[in-house]
Amino acid sequence: MSTAERINERFPRFYRNWDRTSLIALLLQSISEQLDEAESGVTELMQAHWIDTAHGEELEKIGAIVETRRISEENDEHFRARLKRAVDEFRGGGTVSVILGRITQLLNAKSNEVEIIENPLVEDSAEFSVMANDSWTFGSNSIEDELPTISLTVEDKGEVSNPQIANIDTGQSITFEGKLKTGEQLVIKQGSALLGDQDVTKRLSSKEILKLPRKLTTWKYSEALLERIGVFDSGIFDEHTFAVGVPTVRVRFEWTKRPPATFVAQIKEAALRDSGISESYLAEAVKLMKAAGVNAIIKVME
């Protein structure tokens, strides 16, 4: 029922308001149109403040209230979906469960099509070119101590005798009892050792597995120096000793780590395709969801 009809119902019939050509009928029609227009304006104003009915710039103004901005080329539908979940940021947002729920809703995906893995396994390595008694400092950059594979390779011409790797801070060390020549590589892994294809585990001083602590610790490389190394500006009568170079050794650590403050969002390819959302858009959306300082990785799975 229109506004004009509701008003007319309240007038006695002798006013002839039922006659559309009468003066009072025309007056009431004009008044009702003004009331309808005012009501429409109020409705539009209210809808502009509701996420479900706001559009364009109206949505962006709502987003400013909850500190959520529109992503480049993001349409109203996707922006509206993100705004509805923005309140989570004020209720402990940024947690794994919250981000998982947001991604699932954003893609309109099933629960088994989206998975978040915290501190995912990642391969890492570090190399150091050292000489006898050199030391260096590094850590696993992981949430826990790791068990590295350690390889030693003589870089210069020559050989080293009884090379040792030691962690000064933890007191752990391991020595290979023998010589390592140019071109040979000694690989120590899980308490065993290979020199090329040859198993030389028996020549290790210990089967103790060296740990790579998550915190920074100091490591040291040492070896049994040859007895006759020439010393500058010294000599012995009727003898001569030629200077013997101390070769450089490349020490390489390889390990699998669980990096801190990192998560991987694994998305089924079909779910991403059906959503109509691009991977770059999803990455940007997740970037806005996560806490500052957290590394987020998007991985699309078959």
C-alpha positions as CSV (number, residue, x, y, z in Angstrom):
1,M,0.0,0.0,0.0
2,S,1.4,3.4,-1.0
3,T,1.7,6.4,1.3
4,A,-1.1,8.2,-0.6
5,E,-3.5,5.2,-0.1
6,R,-2.6,5.0,3.7
7,I,-3.4,8.7,4.1
8,N,-6.6,8.6,2.1
9,E,-7.9,5.8,4.3
10,R,-7.9,8.1,7.3
11,F,-10.1,10.8,5.6
12,P,-13.9,10.8,5.8
13,R,-15.4,10.2,2.4
14,F,-17.3,13.5,2.3
15,Y,-13.9,15.2,1.7
16,R,-14.1,13.6,-1.7
17,N,-10.4,12.6,-1.4
18,W,-11.4,9.5,-3.3
19,D,-12.0,11.7,-6.4
20,R,-8.5,11.9,-8.1
21,T,-9.5,15.2,-9.7
22,S,-10.4,16.9,-6.5
23,L,-8.2,19.5,-5.0
24,I,-7.6,17.6,-1.8
25,A,-6.8,14.4,-3.6
26,L,-4.2,16.3,-5.6
27,L,-2.8,17.9,-2.5
28,L,-2.5,14.5,-0.7
29,Q,-0.8,13.0,-3.7
30,S,1.8,15.7,-3.7
31,I,2.4,15.3,0.0
32,S,2.7,11.6,-0.2
33,E,5.2,11.8,-3.1
34,Q,7.4,14.1,-0.9
35,L,7.1,11.7,2.0
36,D,8.0,8.7,-0.3
37,E,11.1,10.6,-1.6
38,A,12.2,11.5,2.0
39,E,11.8,7.8,3.0
40,S,13.7,6.7,0.0
41,G,16.5,9.1,0.9
42,V,16.7,7.8,4.5
43,T,16.7,4.2,3.2
44,E,19.5,4.9,0.8
45,L,21.5,6.6,3.6
46,M,21.0,3.6,5.9
47,Q,21.9,1.1,3.1
48,A,25.1,3.1,2.4
49,H,26.2,2.3,6.0
50,W,25.5,-1.5,5.7
51,I,28.1,-3.7,4.2
52,D,25.6,-5.9,2.3
53,T,24.0,-2.9,0.5
54,A,26.8,-0.4,0.2
55,H,28.6,0.1,-3.1
56,G,31.8,1.6,-4.5
57,E,33.0,4.6,-2.5
58,E,30.5,3.8,0.3
59,L,32.2,0.5,0.9
60,E,35.6,2.1,1.0
61,K,34.4,4.6,3.6
62,I,33.2,1.6,5.7
63,G,36.5,0.0,5.2
64,A,38.3,3.0,6.5
65,I,36.5,2.6,9.8
66,V,38.0,-0.9,10.3
67,E,41.3,0.0,8.6
68,T,40.7,-2.2,5.6
69,R,41.4,-0.8,2.1
70,R,40.3,-2.1,-1.3
71,I,42.9,-4.1,-3.1
72,S,43.8,-3.0,-6.6
73,E,41.1,-4.2,-9.1
74,E,39.1,-5.7,-6.3
75,N,35.4,-5.7,-7.0
76,D,32.6,-4.8,-4.5
77,E,31.7,-8.5,-3.9
78,H,35.2,-9.5,-2.9
79,F,35.8,-6.3,-0.9
80,R,32.4,-6.8,0.9
81,A,33.4,-10.3,1.9
82,R,36.7,-9.1,3.4
83,L,35.0,-6.3,5.2
84,K,32.6,-8.7,6.9
85,R,35.6,-10.5,8.3
86,A,37.6,-7.4,9.2
87,V,36.0,-7.4,12.7
88,D,38.1,-10.5,13.5
89,E,41.2,-8.3,13.5
90,F,39.7,-6.5,16.5
91,R,38.9,-9.9,18.2
92,G,42.3,-11.5,18.1
93,G,42.6,-11.7,14.3
94,G,45.8,-13.0,12.6
95,T,45.6,-16.4,14.3
96,V,45.9,-19.5,12.1
97,S,42.2,-20.4,12.7
98,V,41.0,-16.9,11.8
99,I,43.1,-16.7,8.6
100,L,42.1,-20.2,7.6
101,G,38.4,-19.3,8.0
102,R,38.9,-16.0,6.1
103,I,40.6,-17.7,3.1
104,T,37.9,-20.5,3.0
105,Q,35.1,-17.9,3.0
106,L,36.9,-15.7,0.5
107,L,37.2,-18.6,-2.0
108,N,33.8,-20.0,-1.0
109,A,35.8,-23.3,-0.7
110,K,35.2,-26.5,1.2
111,S,37.1,-27.1,4.4
112,N,39.3,-29.8,2.8
113,E,40.3,-27.4,0.0
114,V,42.3,-25.0,2.1
115,E,45.0,-25.9,4.6
116,I,47.5,-23.9,6.6
117,I,50.8,-25.3,7.7
118,E,52.7,-23.4,10.4
119,N,56.5,-23.4,10.3
120,P,56.8,-25.5,7.1
121,L,59.8,-27.6,6.4
122,V,62.3,-25.7,4.3
123,E,65.8,-26.7,3.0
124,D,68.6,-24.3,4.0
125,S,72.4,-24.2,3.7
126,A,75.4,-22.1,4.6
127,E,79.0,-22.2,3.4
128,F,82.2,-20.9,4.9
129,S,85.7,-20.7,3.4
130,V,88.1,-21.2,6.4
131,M,91.7,-22.0,7.4
132,A,93.0,-23.6,10.5
133,N,91.6,-22.1,13.7
134,D,89.1,-19.8,11.9
135,S,85.8,-19.4,13.6
136,W,82.3,-18.1,12.6
137,T,78.9,-17.5,14.1
138,F,75.5,-18.7,12.8
139,G,72.3,-20.5,13.8
140,S,69.7,-22.7,12.3
141,N,67.1,-19.9,11.8
142,S,64.6,-22.5,12.9
143,I,62.1,-22.9,15.8
144,E,64.3,-25.7,17.0
145,D,67.8,-27.2,16.9
146,E,68.5,-29.0,13.7
147,L,70.8,-31.8,12.6
148,P,72.9,-30.6,9.7
149,T,74.9,-32.5,7.0
150,I,78.5,-31.2,7.1
151,S,80.8,-31.4,4.1
152,L,84.4,-30.4,3.9
153,T,86.3,-29.8,0.6
154,V,89.9,-28.6,0.2
155,E,89.8,-25.6,-2.1
156,D,93.5,-25.0,-2.7
157,K,96.2,-27.4,-3.7
158,G,97.5,-29.4,-0.8
159,E,95.9,-31.5,2.0
160,V,94.7,-31.2,5.5
161,S,95.2,-33.6,8.3
162,N,92.7,-34.5,11.0
163,P,90.2,-31.8,10.2
164,Q,87.9,-30.9,13.1
165,I,84.6,-29.1,13.3
166,A,83.6,-27.8,16.8
167,N,80.9,-25.7,18.4
168,I,82.6,-23.6,21.0
169,D,79.4,-22.7,22.8
170,T,77.9,-26.2,23.1
171,G,81.3,-28.1,23.4
172,Q,80.3,-30.5,20.7
173,S,83.0,-31.5,18.2
174,I,83.9,-34.2,15.6
175,T,87.3,-35.0,14.1
176,F,88.1,-37.0,10.9
177,E,91.3,-38.9,11.7
178,G,93.1,-38.9,8.4
179,K,94.0,-36.7,5.5
180,L,91.8,-34.8,3.1
181,K,93.3,-33.9,-0.3
182,T,92.4,-31.4,-3.0
183,G,89.4,-32.6,-4.9
184,E,88.1,-34.9,-2.1
185,Q,85.0,-34.2,-0.2
186,L,84.2,-35.5,3.2
187,V,80.5,-35.6,4.1
188,I,79.4,-36.1,7.7
189,K,75.8,-36.9,8.3
190,Q,73.9,-38.4,11.2
191,G,77.0,-39.8,12.8
192,S,78.4,-41.4,9.6
193,A,81.0,-40.2,7.1
194,L,81.7,-40.7,3.4
195,L,84.9,-39.8,1.6
196,G,83.7,-39.8,-2.0
197,D,82.0,-43.2,-2.2
198,Q,84.0,-44.7,0.6
199,D,82.5,-45.2,4.0
200,V,85.0,-43.8,6.5
201,T,82.7,-43.7,9.6
202,K,85.3,-45.6,11.6
203,R,87.7,-42.8,11.2
204,L,85.4,-40.3,13.0
205,S,86.5,-39.4,16.5
206,S,82.9,-39.8,17.7
207,K,79.6,-40.9,16.3
208,E,77.9,-38.0,18.2
209,I,75.6,-36.1,16.0
210,L,76.5,-32.4,15.9
211,K,73.5,-30.2,16.4
212,L,72.9,-26.8,14.8
213,P,71.3,-24.7,17.6
214,R,68.5,-22.3,16.7
215,K,70.3,-19.5,18.5
216,L,73.6,-18.0,17.2
217,T,76.6,-20.0,18.3
218,T,80.3,-19.9,17.5
219,W,81.9,-22.6,15.4
220,K,85.6,-23.4,14.8
221,Y,87.6,-25.3,12.2
222,S,90.9,-26.7,13.2
223,E,93.4,-29.3,11.8
224,A,96.7,-30.9,12.6
225,L,99.2,-28.6,10.9
226,L,102.2,-30.1,9.2
227,E,105.2,-30.2,11.5
228,R,107.6,-28.5,9.0
229,I,106.0,-25.2,8.0
230,G,108.5,-22.5,7.1
231,V,108.5,-19.4,9.3
232,F,109.4,-16.1,7.8
233,D,112.9,-14.7,8.8
234,S,114.1,-17.8,10.7
235,G,116.4,-20.7,9.8
236,I,118.5,-23.6,11.0
237,F,122.2,-24.0,10.0
238,D,122.8,-26.5,7.3
239,E,119.1,-27.1,6.8
240,H,116.4,-25.4,4.8
241,T,112.6,-25.5,5.1
242,F,110.4,-24.3,2.3
243,A,107.2,-22.6,3.3
244,V,104.2,-24.8,3.0
245,G,100.9,-23.1,2.4
246,V,97.9,-23.8,4.6
247,P,95.0,-24.6,2.3
248,T,91.6,-23.1,2.5
249,V,88.7,-25.5,3.3
250,R,85.1,-25.0,2.3
251,V,82.8,-26.0,5.1
252,R,79.2,-26.4,4.0
253,F,76.2,-27.0,6.3
254,E,72.9,-28.3,4.9
255,W,69.8,-28.8,7.0
256,T,66.0,-28.8,7.0
257,K,64.5,-26.1,9.1
258,R,61.1,-24.9,10.4
259,P,61.4,-21.1,10.0
260,P,59.8,-19.0,12.7
261,A,56.8,-16.7,12.1
262,T,56.0,-18.4,8.8
263,F,53.0,-20.3,7.4
264,V,52.0,-21.8,4.1
265,A,48.5,-21.6,2.8
266,Q,47.9,-24.6,0.6
267,I,45.0,-24.0,-1.8
268,K,43.4,-26.6,-4.1
269,E,43.8,-25.4,-7.7
270,A,40.2,-26.2,-8.5
271,A,38.9,-24.1,-5.5
272,L,41.0,-21.1,-6.6
273,R,39.8,-21.5,-10.2
274,D,36.1,-21.8,-9.3
275,S,36.3,-18.8,-7.0
276,G,37.4,-16.5,-9.9
277,I,40.1,-15.0,-7.8
278,S,43.6,-14.7,-9.0
279,E,46.6,-16.1,-7.0
280,S,48.1,-12.6,-6.8
281,Y,44.8,-11.2,-5.4
282,L,44.7,-14.0,-2.8
283,A,48.3,-13.3,-1.9
284,E,47.5,-9.6,-1.3
285,A,44.4,-10.5,0.7
286,V,46.4,-12.8,3.0
287,K,49.1,-10.2,3.4
288,L,46.5,-7.9,4.8
289,M,45.1,-10.6,7.1
290,K,48.4,-11.7,8.7
291,A,50.2,-10.0,11.6
292,A,53.1,-7.7,10.9
293,G,56.4,-9.6,10.7
294,V,54.8,-12.9,9.7
295,N,55.9,-14.5,6.4
296,A,52.9,-15.9,4.4
297,I,53.4,-18.2,1.5
298,I,50.6,-19.1,-0.9
299,K,51.0,-22.5,-2.5
300,V,48.5,-23.8,-5.1
301,M,48.1,-27.6,-5.1
302,E,46.7,-29.9,-7.8
